[in-house]
Amino acid sequence: MLPPEAEGRLNRARILLVDDDERNLLALSQVLKDTAEIVTAGSGRQALRHLLDGEFAVILLDVFMPDMDGYEVAELVRMRPQTAGIPIIFLSAIHKEAEHLLRGYSMGAVDYVFKPVDPLVLTSKVSVFVDLFNARRQIEAKSRAEQELREAGYRAELERLRIESELHATAARQAAILEALPLALFEAAPDPTGRLVRRFIAGDLSKLVGAEAGDLETGALSWEDRIHPDDLAIRPPLYDRSTASVVSSEYRWICADKSQRHFFERIVLLADGEAAGAYWVGTLVDVTDRKNLELQLVQSGKMDALGQLTGGVAHDFNNVLAAILAGTNLLGRRAALDESGRRVLDQVRQAAEKGTDLVRRMMAFARKQDLKPAVIPVASFCESIAGLVDHALGGAITLRWSCLDKHAAIYADRSLLELSIVNLILNARDAMPAGGEVEVAIAMASDRERSRLNLGPDDYLRIEVRDQGVGISTEMLERVTEPFFTTKEVGKGTGLGLSMVAGFVQQSEGRLEIESQPGKGTSIRLFMRASSFADQPTVGSRPMDNPGVPSIRRVLLVDDDPLVRVLMAEQLREMGVSVVEVGSGEDAVDYLQAGNGNIDLLLSDFAMPGLNGMQTIERARTICPQVACAIMTGHIQESFADAALRGVPILRKPVPGKDLARLLGIGLKLESVAN
């Protein structure tokens, strides 16, 4: 940055003195030095070069000069646009005639001064042009400054408009986001009583609470009045000095229809002070869907855990039941019992059979039962169900059927489907102690239902059981498909009915829906895969094989449970078969490797420590390729669907005597009991 005096010198007007006589140049410079900055040139060419370096206020030009006279220099100055406007004063000592004066004026001169020059006259004349030059420069500078100010103003205005546009766009974008998101913004401050008063400032409150949004916005309804009392009691205090400036909480909000929504609230303290002077802003986010998903995940995890537990318990329980049933059958044939002893034995057998049915229900809930799907005509299905339940409904209950398409068919396991519908009808009967009507409706699922339930491309039938009973509360409705949970009185139900139905439907790749209102009844819908009569053979269309005379003479029995092994061996011996008993897969392999290859059948339990049943069979086949093999199990495993098990009969524990006899009669020609 230059000092003011230096900047002033740089901005002084300049005078160009052109004369071939140095004495004249010196004299003129002394006369005009206080008027402006002096630049001298000893020839016309030198003068033209100076004119290329910048502006001049006036040119004092000698007329008579060698090489290029003043007239020629003036003509060249006027031809150049950058210098054409510079005033020219001719200096002459000899050409005083009118002819020369006219020529000088025609060349663009503004004045004609004769030598010797009067200093006062020359200074006055030159000062006029210097003042005009300075005035012009000031006007130009002012004009440039004003132009710069105008341009700066324009730029500032454009920037302001741009910022306003961006702010409007940002506000609109934020408003659109707030409208789309399930949240609301509010300001809050305590009233004189210390009660928090909210003013909602952004977000679509109607999406959060529905019709009550207007009352909340006007203040007719206080938000705090609807917070669940249990959650309000544990809410972090806002006025406690030890509380941080940001308070977060999650609570339930009770709607006008008594339903509940879950909100996550975050409040930020803006103005500190006493309780009455505090001021907050905050956000409310509707997390109801998230909470529902969390509950569903928890419920799903609980059901999976219960399914795993149920499957494991069923496996062990089946072994116990197998031993009991085998023992009662053996005692019934071998022991000489009187009438009383025979009744006791029959009661034990019936109890074991009930236990078997209970295990079957548990396996249905765990979705690990063995399904035998087939085509079931709707008409015959309705007839068979009616025959099963008519005697159990009593005179106060009316069963009404509504089958819109009796030519349709269901593709499912018939016995389990019948058991499921019978369970639902009997539950409906129990829900109407004073009597009423139970309706069973079967129709094709609508496109809307198929889309809502994501049923896939196949056709589905809807089997609906409706009653007019006491109904089920919302809290109970979430648990009715849990095993051992029942809404009935103690001793009136096992809690396995609906869980068995739910497990069977899910294993059949169907869907189960339950709707109920207390005091108005319950509707349970099963969506099962539909089929035409031509799709699959109907139930009972394949004749049963006749076991005939036993073709198996020597059996290697493998089971790690000694109780089951002993009783199963006795059953086989009663059928005229020689039995070798071993307690593990390794013992069976050792027995065959020892050269005891005269075994007709290897009958092995599946779940054993060490080698399991399938591994035992694979090892046995490498030693004795001709030996027949079969598997016994009390628990269905996913691995049974593997292709390696095809061709190996599977017997479900407890093994009925007729299935055992059939196995002995037809060997490997018998398909699995599960098929």
TORFIGU-973237 format. One record per residue: x negated, y negated, z of N, C-alpha, C in turn; residue in three letters. Coordinates in steps of 0.1 Angstrom, whole numbers, plus 5000, padded with zeros to 4 digits. Each point is the difference from the previous one (the first is absolute). Layout:
BEGIN
XYZXYZXYZALA
...
This chain:
BEGIN
499150125000500949885000499149885000MET
500149904990499249884999500549895009LEU
499149915005500549895008500849904991PRO
500849925006500949914992499249914990PRO
498849945005499349914991499450084988GLU
499550125002499550084989501150034990ALA
501250045006501150044992500549884992GLU
499949885006500449874993499149974989GLY
498750035002499049974989500350104988ARG
500350125003500350104990501249964992LEU
500949935006501349974994500049864994ASN
498949925000499949874994500250004985ARG
500649904995500249984986498649984993ALA
499950044988498749984993500149914988ARG
498949934997500049914988498850054992ILE
500350024987498950044990499549884993LEU
498749965002499349894993499250064989LEU
500249954987499350064989499349884993VAL
498750005000499249904993498650054998ASP
499549974988498650054997498949915006ASP
500449895007499149925007500050025015ASP
498950055005500050045014500249885009GLU
499549884995500249885009501549975001ARG
500750014989501549985001500650105010ASN
499650124999500650105008499749975015LEU
498849965003499649975014500849885005LEU
500149894991500849895004501550035003ALA
500550074990501550035002500250095012LEU
499150095003500150095012500049925012SER
499149905001500049925012501349925002GLN
500549954989501249925000501250085005VAL
500150134996501250085002499950115010LEU
498850005007499850115010501050015011LYS
500549885004501050005011501450044995ASP
500249994988501350034994500350154999THR
499050084996500250144998498750064998ALA
500050144999498750074998499649984985GLU
498749974998499549964987499350124994ILE
500350034987499350114992499549934988VAL
498850014997499449934988499650104989THR
500149954988499550084988499349904990ALA
498950054995499149924991500450024986GLY
500950084997500450024986501450064999SER
500650004988501350054999500150155003GLY
499050074995500050155002500050035015ARG
499149925008499950025014501449975007GLN
500649904995501349965005501050114999ALA
500050064988501050114997499750125009LEU
498850025003499750115009500549975014ARG
499849885005500649965013501550025001HIS
500649974988501550015000500550155001LEU
499150094998500350145001500050045015LEU
499449925009499850045014501149955009ASP
500949924996501149965009500749884995GLY
500849945009500949884996499249875003GLU
500449904993499549865002501149915000PHE
499949895008501049905001500049914988ALA
498849974995499849914989498750024993VAL
499949974987498750014993499649864995ILE
498849965004499449884994499050044989LEU
500449964988499350064988499449894992LEU
498650014998499449904992500350034985ASP
500349894992500450034986498850034992VAL
498949935001498950024991498950095007PHE
499950124995499150105005499450074988MET
498850045000499450084989500650145000PRO
499950074989500450144998501550015000ASP
500749965011501550015001500449875007MET
500849914992500449885007501250025008ASP
500549895007501150015009501350044994GLY
500249954987501250044993500250154998TYR
498950064996500050154998500250075013GLU
499349955010500250075013501549995005VAL
500649884998501449985004500950094992ALA
499750014987500950094991499950145005GLU
498850055004499950145005500750025014LEU
499949895008500750015013501550014998VAL
500549924991501550004998500550134993ARG
499150074993500450134994500150115010MET
499349995011500050115010501249985009ARG
500950095002501249985008499749975015PRO
498950065005499649995014499649855003GLN
499449934990499449875002500849894993THR
501050034992500749914992500649895008ALA
500450025013500649905008499149915008GLY
498750024999499149925008499949864993ILE
500249895008499849864995498649984995PRO
499849934989498749964994499949854999ILE
498949955006499749854999498749994992ILE
500149944988498949984991499149885005PHE
498750025000499049905003499349974987LEU
499949874997499349964987499349875002SER
498849994995499249875001500049934987ALA
500450064988499949944987501350004993ILE
500850105001501250024992501249935007HIS
500149874997501149925007501149964990LYS
499950054988500949964990501350085002GLU
501149944995501350065001500150144994ALA
499250014989500050144993499550115010GLU
499049975007499450105009501050025012HIS
500649895004500950025012501250094996LEU
500549974988501150094996499650144998LEU
498850024995499550144998499950075014ARG
499549925010499950065013501350045006GLY
501049904998501350035006500650124993TYR
499750014987500650124992499450135005SER
498849995005499350125005500550045014MET
500949935006500650035013499449925011GLY
499349894997499549925011501149925007ALA
499849985013501049935007499549855002VAL
498749984998499549875002498749994992ASP
499549874998498849974993499349895008TYR
498750045005499349915008498749974993VAL
499649875000498849954993498949985009PHE
498850044996498849975007499549864998LYS
499449945009499850045014501350015008PRO
500150105008501250025007500149925013VAL
501249945002500349935013500350115010ASP
499250015011500250115010501450005006PRO
500549885003501349995006501150044991LEU
499949964987501150044991499950154997VAL
498850054999499950154997500550085012LEU
499649955012500450085012501549995001THR
500749894997501449995001500750104990SER
499549994988500650094989499850155004LYS
498850035004499850145003500850055012VAL
500149915010500750035012501550044997SER
500549934990501450034997500250154996VAL
499150044991500050144995499750105011PHE
499049965009499750095011501250025009VAL
500749885003501150015009501150094993ASP
500249974987501050084993499650155001LEU
498850034998499550145001500350065014PHE
499649925010500250055014501550025003ASN
500849914995501550015002500550124993ALA
499550024988500550124992499650135008ARG
498850005005499550125007500850025013ARG
500449895007500850015012501450064996GLN
500549944989501350054996500050154996ILE
498950044993499950144996499850085013GLU
499249955009499850085013501250025007ALA
500849885001501350015007500950094993LYS
500050004987500950084992499650155002SER
498750035000499550135003500450055014ARG
499849915009500450045014501550035001ALA
500849904994501450035000500450134993GLU
499350024989500350134993499650125008GLN
498849995007499650115009501050025011GLU
500549885005501050015011501250074995LEU
500549954988501250064994499850154998ARG
498850044994499750144998499950085013GLU
499449935010499950075013501450025006ALA
500949894998501350015005500850114992GLY
499850004987500650114992499650145005TYR
498650015002499550135005500650045013ARG
500049905009500650025014501550044999ALA
500749934991501450044999500250144994GLU
499250024990500050144994499750105010LEU
498949985008499650095011501250025010GLU
500649885004501150015009501250084994ARG
500249984988501150084993499750145000LEU
498750034996499550145000500250065014ARG
499549935010500150065013501550025004ILE
500849904997501450015003500650124993GLU
499650024987500650114993499550135006SER
498750015004499550125006500750025013GLU
500349905008500750015013501450054998LEU
500749944989501350054997500050144996HIS
499050044991499950144996499850095012ALA
499049965008499750085012501250015009THR
500749895002501250015009501150094994ALA
500149994987501050084993499650155001ALA
498750024998499550145001500250065014ARG
499649915010500250055014501550025003GLN
500849914995501450025002500650134994ALA
499550024988500450134993499550125008ALA
498849995005499450115008500850025012ILE
500349895007500850015013501450054997LEU
500649964988501350054997499950154997GLU
498950054995499950144996499750095012ALA
499249945009499550085012501150015011LEU
500050105008500950015011499549935012PRO
499849874999499549925011500649865000LEU
499949935012500549875002499049925008ALA
499949874997499149915008500849915009LEU
499549975012500849925009499149925009PHE
500649895005499449925010500750035013GLU
499349995011500650035013499549915011ALA
500949965009499749925011501050035012ALA
499649995012500950035011501049885003PRO
501250045003500949905004499849965015ASP
500749915006499849965014500150115010PRO
500750114996500150115010498850104998THR
499149974990498950104997500450104990GLY
501250004994500450104990499549964987ARG
499450104992499449974987501149974990LEU
499949894993500949964989499350014987VAL
500550074990499350014987500749924990ARG
499249954990500649944988499350064988ARG
500850074993499550084988499849904989PHE
498750014994499649904990499750064986ILE
499950134999499750064987500450155001ALA
500150054988500450144999501550024998GLY
500450114995501450034998500550085013ASP
500649925009500450065013501250104997LEU
500849974990501150094997499650144997SER
498850014994499550144996499650085013LYS
499749925010499650075013501250045009LEU
501049915001501150025009501349994994VAL
500149974987501350004993500849885003GLY
501350015003501049895001499749915012ALA
499250055010499749925012498949904998GLU
499450004988499049904997500449865002ALA
501349974995500549865001500149965015GLY
500550085009500149975014498649985006ASP
499050084996498749985005499349874996LEU
500349964987499449884995500649875006GLU
501350015003500749885006499850005015THR
499550105006499950015014501250055008GLY
501050044993501250055006499750145007ALA
499050074995499650125005498549995003LEU
499650045012498650005004499350144997SER
498949994994499350134996499750085012TRP
499649945011499750075012501150085006GLU
501349964997501250065005500150144995ASP
499450034988500250134994498850095001ARG
498949965006498950095002500450105011ILE
499650134997500450115008499549975015HIS
500950025010499649965013498750075005PRO
499950134996498850085004498749944995ASP
500149954987498849944993499849865005ASP
501049935003499949865005499350005014LEU
500250115008499450015013498550025000ALA
499550064989498650034999499349914990ILE
500749894995499449914991498949925006ARG
498949974994498949925006500549865003PRO
499749955012500549865004499349904992PRO
500849904995499449894992499549885009LEU
500549995012499649885008498950035010TYR
499650125000498950045010498749944995ASP
499349935008498749944997499050104995ARG
500150125006499050104997500350074986SER
501149974994500450054987499249934989THR
499650084990499249944989500949914992ALA
499449914992500849914991500750074989SER
499750134998500750084990500750125007VAL
501350014999500750105006500750094990VAL
499850135000500750094991500850105008SER
501150044994500950095006500950074990SER
500550125003500950074992501250045008GLU
501149984994501250035008501250034991TYR
501150055007501250034993501049885001ARG
500749974989501049905000501450064996TRP
501049965009501350074998500949914991ILE
500450074989500949934991501450005005CYS
500949924992501449995005500750134999ALA
499650094991500650135000499450115009ASP
499249955009499350085011498950084994LYS
499749994987498850074995498849925004SER
498850064999498849945005499049994989GLN
499349884999498949984991498749985008ARG
498950034995498749995006499349884994HIS
499549915009499249884995498749995007PHE
499049964992498749975005499949855000PHE
499749945012499949865002498649955004GLU
499649894993498749955004500249855001ARG
499649955013500249865003498749935003ILE
499749884994498849935002500349875007VAL
499349975011500149885008499449894993LEU
500749894997499549884993499749895009LEU
500949975010499949895009499950065014ALA
498949995007499950055013500649915010ASP
500250045012500649925011500850085009GLY
500949935008500950075009501050084991GLU
500850085007501050084993500949914992ALA
500449895005501049924993499449924989ALA
498649994999499449934989499350094990GLY
500150135002499350094991500850004986ALA
499350044990500650004986499350114992TYR
500850094994499550114993500550014985TRP
499350074992500550044987499850154999VAL
500950074993499850144999500650074988GLY
499850124999500650084989500750125005THR
501150044993500850125003499950094988LEU
499650125002499950104989500950115003VAL
500850044991500950115002499250134997ASP
499850085010499350134999500950125002VAL
501349984998500950115002499750124991THR
499749974987499750124991498750075005ASP
499049925004498850065005500350095012ARG
500849955009500350085012500850124997LYS
500949994990500750124996499150104994ASN
499149964991499050094994499150075011LEU
499649925010499350055011500750115007GLU
501349975003500950105006500150134992LEU
500249984986500150114992498750085000GLN
498849935000498850085000499850075013LEU
500449945011499950075013500950125000VAL
501349984995500950114999499550114991GLN
499449964988499550104991498950085007SER
499149935006498950065007500550105011GLY
501049955007500550095011500750124994LYS
500749984989500650124994499050104994MET
498949944994498950094995499450085012ASP
499749935011499450065012501050115005ALA
501349975001500950105005500150114990LEU
499949974987500050114990498950105002GLY
498849945002498850085002500150095013GLN
500549935011500250075012501150114999LEU
501149964993501050104998499650124992THR
499249984990499550114992499150095008GLY
499149945008499150085008500850085011GLY
501049945006500850075010500850114994VAL
500549974988500850104993499250134997ALA
498749974996499150114996499950105012HIS
499649945012499850085012501350065005ASP
501149924999501350055004500550124991PHE
499750004988500350114991499350135004ASN
498849985004499250125004500750075013ASN
500549915009500750055012501350064996VAL
500749944991501350054996499850134992LEU
498950014992499850124993499850125009ALA
499249975011499850115010501350045007ALA
500849905003501350035008500950084991ILE
500249954987500950074991499550144997LEU
498750024998499550134997500150095012ALA
499849955012500150085012501550045002GLY
500949914998501450035003500550114989THR
499549984988500450104990499550145003ASN
498750005005499450135003500750065012LEU
500349925011500750055011501450054997LEU
500649924991501450054996500050134993GLY
498950034993500050134993499450115009ARG
499149975009499350105008500650035013ARG
500549895007500450025014501450055001ALA
500250095010501450055003500649905010ALA
500849904995500649905009501550035002LEU
500549975012501450005002500649884994ASP
501349995001500849894994499549865005GLU
499749995013499649885006498649964995SER
499150104999498649974995500149964986GLY
500950074992500149964986500549864998ARG
500949955009500549864999498849915004ARG
499250035010498949915003499049994988VAL
499850124994499050004989500649924988LEU
501350014998500649924989500049855003ASP
500149965013499949865004498649954997GLN
499050085004498649964997499849984985VAL
500550104992499949984986500649884994ARG
501349975005500749884996499249875004GLN
499550005012499249895004498849984991ALA
499350104997498949994991500449954986ALA
501150054995500549964987500449855000GLU
500649955012500349865001498649925000LYS
499050065007498749934999499549994986GLY
500250114992499650004986500749894993THR
501349985002500749894994499549875004ASP
499749985013499449885005498749974993LEU
499250104999498749984993500249954985VAL
501050064994500349974986500449854999ARG
500849955010500449865000498749915002ARG
499250055009498849925003499149994987MET
499950114993499250014988500749914989MET
501349995000500749914991499649865002ALA
500049965013499649865004498649974995PHE
499150105003498649984996499850014985ALA
501050034992499950014986499050114996ARG
500150115007499050114997500850134999LYS
501349994997500750134999499850054985GLN
500450124998499950064987501349984992ASP
500049924989501249974993500150104988LEU
501350044997500350084989501149934992LYS
499649894992501049924993500650084988PRO
501249974998500850064989501149914997ALA
500750034988501149924996501350045008VAL
500649905006501250025009501249934993ILE
500950074994501249934995500849935011PRO
500449874998500749925010501250075005VAL
500850064991501350065003499850115010ALA
499050094997499850125009499449955013SER
499249895000499449955012501049955009PHE
501049924995501149955008500850115007CYS
500250104992500850125005499350075011GLU
498750024999499250075010499949925013SER
499949874999499949915012501350005007ILE
501149994992501350005007500350135007ALA
499550114995500250135006499250015013GLY
498849935000499250005012500549925012LEU
500649894997500349905010501549995004VAL
500950064992501449995003500450045014ASP
499450125004500450065013499449925011HIS
498949914998499449935010500549865002ALA
500849954991500549865001501149985010LEU
500950105002501149985009501149934993GLY
501249995007501249954994500049844999GLY
499149945008500149855001499149944989ALA
499250084993499149954990500450044986ILE
500149914991500450034986498749984991THR
499850104992498850004991500649974986LEU
499549894994500549964987498850004990ARG
500250064988499050014990500249914989TRP
499049944995500149914988498850034991SER
500350094991499050044990500449954986CYS
499349894996500449944988499750084987LEU
498950085001499650084989499750145004ASP
501050085000499850145005499150084990LYS
499849954988499150074990498649975002HIS
499649915009498649975003499450115009ALA
498749995001499350105008498949935007ALA
499650065012498949955008498950104999ILE
498749944999498950095000499349995014TYR
500250105008499450005014500150145005ALA
499450015012500150135008501450015005ASP
500850104996501450005003500250025015ARG
499450095006500250035014499749885009SER
498949934997499649885008500949894997LEU
500449984988501049894997501350025007LEU
500550134999501250035007499949985015GLU
498950045006499749985014500049855003LEU
499449924991500049855003501349945000SER
500950034990501349944999500950055011ILE
499850135004500850055012499649925012VAL
498749985002499649925011500649865001ASN
500049934988500649874999501550005003LEU
500750104995501450015002500350025015ILE
499350095007500250035014499649875008LEU
499049934996499649885007501249904999ASN
500649994988501149914998501250045009ALA
500250135001501150055009499749965014ARG
498850015005499749975014500149855002ASP
499849924989500149855002501549955001ALA
500950094998501549975000500750095010MET
499749985013500650095010501649995000PRO
500549894996501549994999500650044987ALA
499150054991500550044987499849904989GLY
500250044988499849904989499750084987GLY
499549934990499850054987498550004997GLU
499550114995498650014995500150014984VAL
499349924993500150004986498650044994GLU
500050104991498850044993500149964986VAL
499249914995500249954986498750034992ALA
500250064988498850034992500249944986ILE
499049924996500149924987498649984995ALA
499949964988498749974994499549865006MET
498749995003499549885005500049894989ALA
500449885004500149894990498649954997SER
499949934989498749944996499449915010ASP
500949925007499649915010499450085012ARG
500650115004499550085011498650074996GLU
500050044987498750064996498949905000ARG
500349884996498949895000499749975014SER
501049985009499749965014499250105007ARG
500250134998499450115007498750054993LEU
499849944988498850044992500050154998ASN
501150054994500250154999499350064988LEU
499649924991499350064989500950034988GLY
499550074990500750024987501150105001PRO
500050105009501050105001501349955004ASP
501150084997501349975005500150055014ASP
500849925008500150045014501549995004TYR
500450095009501450015005499949945014LEU
501149925003500249955014501050085007ARG
499550065011500950085009500249915013ILE
501249955002500349915011501050075010GLU
499649995013500950055011500449875008VAL
501349975000500549885007500950055011ARG
499949925012500950035011500649875005ASP
501050015009500649885006499750005015GLN
498850045003499750025014499549885008GLY
499350035011499549895009498949924994VAL
499350054990498949934993498750015009GLY
499049944994498750005006499449865001ILE
499549965011499549865001498749994992SER
499749874997498849974992498750065006THR
499949985013498850065007499950154998GLU
501150075002500150144999499750054985MET
500549914991500050044986498550024995LEU
499149935006498650014996499450135005GLU
500650075009499450125006500850134998ARG
501149994993500850124999499450124993VAL
499049974991499350114993498850055007THR
499749945012498950065008500450135006GLU
499150105000500350135006500349985015PRO
500950085005500450015014500749875005PHE
500349904991500749895004501550014996PHE
500949995009501450014998500849905006THR
501149964994500949905006501150075008THR
500050135000501050085007499750015015LYS
500950055008499850025014499050115002GLU
499550005012499050115004500750134999VAL
499350094993500550144998500950014988GLY
500349894992500950014989499250004986LYS
498749995001499350004987498550025002GLY
499350064990498650025001499249884995THR
500649914992499249894995499350044987GLY
500250124995499350044988500850004987LEU
501349975001500950014989499649904989GLY
500049875004499749904990498550004996LEU
499250035009498550014996499850114990SER
500750115002499950114990500649964987MET
501149924999500649964988499049904993VAL
499449915008499149904994498850074994ALA
499450095008498850084995500350084987GLY
501250065000500450084988500149914988PHE
500749895002500349914988498649944995VAL
499249965009498749954996499150104993GLN
500050135005499350104994500550044986GLN
501349984998500750024987499949894991SER
499249895004499849884991501349934998GLU
500850005011501249925000499949885009GLY
501149935003500149895009501150025010ARG
499849945012501150005010500349865004LEU
501249965001500549875004501050025011GLU
499949925011501050005011500549865002ILE
501349985000500649885003501050025011GLU
500149925010500950025011500349865007SER
501249995005500449895008500850055012GLN
499549965012500750045012501549984999PRO
500750105003501549995000500650024986GLY
499250004990500650014986499650124992LYS
499150085005499650124994498750004994GLY
499650124994498750024994500150064986THR
499149964992499950054986498650044998SER
499850134996498750064998500050054985ILE
499049954992499950034986498750084997ARG
500250114993498850084995500049984985LEU
498849964995499849994986499150124996PHE
500750094993499350134996499950014985MET
498950064995499950014985501150084994ARG
500549954989501150074993499450094989ALA
500950094996499650094989501250054993SER
499850034987501150074992499950155002SER
501050074997500050145002499050074991PHE
499649944990499050064991498649985004ALA
499749925010498749965004499350125007ASP
500650065010499450115007501050115003GLN
499550125003501050105004500649965013PRO
501350035002500749975012499750105011THR
500349965012499750085012500750144998VAL
499250105003500650135000500150074986GLY
499449934990500150054986499050114998SER
498950015008499050114998500350115010ARG
500250124995500250125009498850025009PRO
500350055012499050035009499450144997MET
498750015002499350134997500450105011ASP
500150124996500250115010498750055005ASN
499749995013498750045005499750154997PRO
501050085000499850154998499250065010GLY
499250114997499250085009498749925002VAL
499549995013498849935002498850064992PRO
499349914992498850044993498749975007SER
500149935011498849975008499950105011ILE
498950075001499850105010499049965011ARG
499049914997499049975010499849844999ARG
500249935012499949865001498949965009VAL
499249904996499149935008500649875005LEU
500450005013500749885006499049915007LEU
500049874996499049905005500849895007VAL
499849985013500749895007499249975013ASP
499749885002499249965012500850005013ASP
501450014999500850005012500350155003ASP
499550055011500150145003501550045002PRO
500849915006501450045002500750024987LEU
499949914991500650014987499550124992VAL
498650025001499450114993500550145004ARG
500150015014500450135005501550034996VAL
500949905002501450034997500250014985LEU
499349934991500150014986499550144996MET
498950055006499550134997501050115003ALA
500749985011501050105004501250004990GLU
500449884995501150004990499650074988GLN
498749984996499550074987500050155002LEU
499550045012500050145002501350075000ARG
501049935006501450054999500550024986GLU
499449924991500450024986499250114993MET
499250075007499350114995498749974994GLY
499449885004498749964994498950015011VAL
498850044995498850015008499449865001SER
499749955012499649875002498649995007VAL
499149924995498749975006500149855004VAL
499849985013500149865006498649945002GLU
499849874995498849935003500449865004VAL
499249935008500349875005499549884993GLY
499250024989499549884993499750044986SER
499849904991499750034986498650064999GLY
499149965008498650065000500150155003GLU
500850045010500250145003500650084988ASP
500949944993500750064989498950034989ALA
499249904997499050014990499050115003VAL
499650005013499050105005500650144998ASP
501350015003500750134999499950054986TYR
500349914990500050044986498650034995LEU
499149925005498650024995499450135006GLN
500650055010499550135006500450124992ALA
500749984989500450114991501450045003GLY
500849935007501450045003500949944989ASN
499850044988500749944989501350064997GLY
500550105008501350064997501149925006ASN
500049874999501049915005500949974988ILE
501450015003500949964989500449855001ASP
500049955012500549865002499249935011LEU
499549884997499449915010501049905003LEU
500550005013501049915005499449915010LEU
499849874997499249915008500849885004SER
499749965013500549875004499249894993ASP
500649884998499349904993499149925009PHE
500649945011499249915008499250095011ALA
498750014998499250085009498649925001MET
499450015012498649955001499150084991PRO
498949934995499150074991500650004986GLY
500150124994500650024987501549995002LEU
500749914992501450005000500550114991ASN
501450014999500650114993499650004985GLY
500049894994499749994985498550044998MET
499149955008498650034999499850155002GLN
500750055010499950155002500450084988THR
501149964994500550074988499049994989ILE
499449884998499049984989498850095002GLU
499550015012498950095003500450144999ARG
501250045004500450144998500150044986ALA
500549914991500250034986498650034993ARG
499049935005498750034994499450145004THR
500550055012499650135005500950114994ILE
501349985001501050104995500949934990CYS
499749994988500849924990501450064999PRO
500250135003501350064998501049985012GLN
499549945011500849995012501149894998VAL
501250035005501149905000499849915012ALA
500549884998499849905011501249925002CYS
500249965013501249915003499649915012ALA
500649895001499749905011501349995009ILE
499749995013501049965010499749865006MET
501049925002499749875006501249955008THR
499749935010501149935008500049864997GLY
499249954990499949864998499749984985HIS
500749914993499849974986498949914998ILE
499150034992498849924997500149954986GLN
499449884997500049954987499250094990GLU
499050075006499150084992500750124994SER
501250035005500850114994500449974986PHE
500149884997500449964986498950024990ALA
498850035005498950014991500150134991ASP
499549994988500250114990499350125005ALA
499049995009499350125005500950095007ALA
501049955006500950085008501150074991LEU
500149974988501150054992499750154998ARG
501150085001499950144999499850075014GLY
499849925011499950055013501349975008VAL
500750115004501349985007499749925013PRO
501049925004499949925012501250035009ILE
499750065012501150035009500049905011LEU
501249955004500249905010500350065013ARG
499249975010500250055014501249925006LYS
500750075008500050145003500550084987PRO
499350114997500350074987501250095003VAL
501149984992501150105001499650134996PRO
500750115005499650134997500350034985GLY
501149944994500350034986498949954991LYS
499449885004498949954991498850085001ASP
499850055012498850095002500250134992LEU
501250065001500350124992499949984985ALA
500549884996499949974985498549994996ARG
499249945008498649994997499350144999LEU
500350095009499550134999500550084988LEU
501249964996500650084989499549964986GLY
499749874998499749964986498649944999ILE
499349995011498649954999499949874994GLY
499049984991499749874994501149964989LEU
500950094997501049964990501049905007LYS
500050005013500949915007499549865000LEU
500949914996499649855001500149965014GLU
499449885003500049955014501449985004SER
500350025013501349985005500449854999VAL
499049914999500349864999500549974986ALA
499750094990500449974986501350064997ASN
